[in-house]
């Protein structure tokens, strides 16, 4: 069992948690879950950074003490992570005694070793960043990050002799090509190290700043917030003697965004070296989320609130989107439209429909009756088995590089392959012919779902658990279970539909609202919307006649309306409007042609229970004989809606 230690940055408590913080914490969570799935011993740390100017100023503005302010906002981070289902093993706060004691012990050690000296420093200081900027970094007299004027400050301070580690650090980075990754950030640091490294001011005079950890050797000063904060990564492991420190520090990996590359890639390794600790193994650096093409920041007021989005679309959909959309290491743009697009196309359509089709077919086809013999497997089954078997080591390799987007892309190739497999093998036809190949197909689908329920667990944990539960597995997922062909015959399977309901995008709903406002104007139809059969003859014309004309009870009773379960759906070739549906009425299967292709993708319908008019004269449309019509609601403008049931009924049930 190998050990795995992963940290997120500890977040400043002066801002509420937002998309940027959520991204880092979510990918860390997915990584921790992946490692647990492999059977590794995992320690996943996050927390809050609570000292320094920024916090003290924000607390003063809020009219509370820094401690009360930190308590409240640190709680907001913890609560956010709880609601997002984050599985951190520990949460460290820099105001905790376990942390301050370690910071002081390390400072004392460095002071005793002559690594720290008292000196005078004058420099351009940014209060927002809490750091001095060199002439080279300043942009037009302003802070390169905040774009606000810098303040010239001169004061006596304690300095860490960082400059003496420059040669050592360059060599260390060069000798460990994967220490800082992706490579672009390693190159950035090597580029930076071409210029002479300055010593680091590690104290702030107490007359200017009270809110910090006092230096153990001079209590007129508090510790510079970065020197304090970085130490959280070892104080949380109970340095120096803790069992956790011994187990996890040798395999430490940090996860950050590019904004805090320098403190992590330069200050921290030098601090560790000077204090006699090993350097961490990897620094994994991701890019920035932009909103509307610009930087996301509280001051610009476009911060996307993590919780609001996850509440609207669900934790799994939110996690999936951020991991699939951002190429780890590069910047990405966040838009709600892109989230909805991926949710509909990849989660609802590709995955949700696969799960619903496969579980429906398995249940209707008599379950997983037997494990197929090797010689029963055809080319398609072999392809699926080989993709299913290789997906685990492939995703593992992607995850080792923090390539979440690649891992998900790979899993979705399998999902699409499986949807294609259902289209190709048409299990509902095999069932009709009582073909022995049905068992092979259903087993292949069942086994594939089981695999998906495991490999998807780190990324979309709730949906993956539902998939596993549909196959009777309610235990902890494990990669050990991902051995192809070990799903026992007779495993109970339950139908699972609506895993990810489709979301209408904001633009569509705005259009619909506008249309509905127009309809409710006095001159419009009295009912606004009507439910009517469609399909064999597409839309009946004359809405007015339908809305006002009277029908006797007897006339209505002549219609044989039935619940029908959609087993398969495909486009009618050369038609833009028509879909060919194979439906089950319990005792029989039928083909029904419906004019709904403009509003439904075939995969949207599979697994749905709909209502059909079962006693219509058959008609032939574009060469396909239709035996029934499905009921569809429509408004005079806007999209059609297929009528479904709000409670389950068996196929064939009468609708009266
Ligand atoms: N307290 C320091 C870190 C100390 S670690 C020893 C800090 N805190 S922070 O609250 O500003 O968090 C910065 C981190 O939040 C980034 O490194 C990143 O993980 C995350 N993000 C904040 N905004 C972000 C984006 N717009 N995009 C992506 N991630 C960003 O710095």
Boltz pocket constraint, residues with backbone or C-beta under 6 A from the ligand:
constraints:
  - pocket:
      binder: B
      contacts: [[A, 8], [A, 9], [A, 10], [A, 11], [A, 12], [A, 13], [A, 19], [A, 20], [A, 21], [A, 23], [A, 24], [A, 49], [A, 226], [A, 229], [A, 230], [A, 231], [A, 232], [A, 255], [A, 256], [A, 257], [A, 258], [A, 259], [A, 260], [A, 287], [A, 288], [A, 289], [A, 290], [A, 296]]
      max_distance: 6.0
